Amino acid sequence: MDSTFDTTLVRIGIPGIALALSALFVAATWRTGEGLDPAARRRRTVLAAAGVTIWLAAQAAAALSGVLGRFDVRPPPMVIWFASMIAMTLALAWSSFGRRFADKLPFVALIGFQAFRLPLELVMHRAAAAGIMPNVMTFTGYNFDIVTGATALPLALLAWRRPLPRRLVLLWNATGQLLLIVVAAVAFAASPVFRAFGDDQLNVWVTQFPYVWIAVMVAAALFGHVVTLRKLLATSRAKAPALTATAAS
């Protein structure tokens, strides 16, 4: 495939998926605000939209200024940026905000949402082909996260049609979270800090705009896994016999 086409696809695909996920997050915030006072629901949604916008802008500014690409300082800004993003995502997912997502969204939505990882992995594969990112971060290297994306939609459709055993969802969710950790570890190992795969497989593309927005995908996947786990724990405490597509708690 023509490298120019690949480059264009990646330059559109990465920010496109990031912006779509951001919009979906705001929409889900509104959806999970059901039952709240109308003013509180609007305020909650506006704050979510403002927070996402500020986060996207901050990442873009850090990348365009060259700050994220500074690997000559210790600790590298990329490490601080990534660690803070993970901490922020975990805190949000385990907060009362995340609990409303777990309470109000059905399993079919929480599982099906992770299907975005399939097109993301396909775009990343083309990014490697165009020489934008290292091959070790694709499914032809050490990134098998495409399995989560490829299985999310079929499992969600199955959940929509009939009850699912809790252990099946738990296994799928844990596997997806493990694969996410693996690709994050590969990304760090391939960074200029460690150079684990050699100088021809350096991961610097995530410090550049618009590719820096791939952090949105990582945060979305992690947030989704934690919220799904919280829902699993809640249904376990309630001693529900099975997970249905329409169960809201």
HELIX and SHEET records of a PDB file:
HELIX    1   1 SER A    3  ARG A   31  1                                  29    
HELIX    2   2 PRO A   38  LEU A   64  1                                  27    
HELIX    3   3 VAL A   67  GLY A   69  5                                   3    
HELIX    4   4 PRO A   77  ALA A   93  1                                  17    
HELIX    5   5 SER A   96  LYS A  104  1                                   9    
HELIX    6   6 PHE A  107  GLY A  112  1                                   6    
HELIX    7   7 PHE A  113  PHE A  116  5                                   4    
HELIX    8   8 ARG A  117  ALA A  129  1                                  13    
HELIX    9   9 ASN A  135  MET A  137  5                                   3    
HELIX   10  10 ILE A  146  ARG A  161  1                                  16    
HELIX   11  11 ARG A  166  ALA A  189  1                                  24    
HELIX   12  12 ASP A  199  GLN A  201  5                                   3    
HELIX   13  13 TRP A  205  THR A  207  5                                   3    
HELIX   14  14 TYR A  211  TRP A  213  5                                   3    
HELIX   15  15 ILE A  214  ARG A  237  1                                  24    
END                                                                             
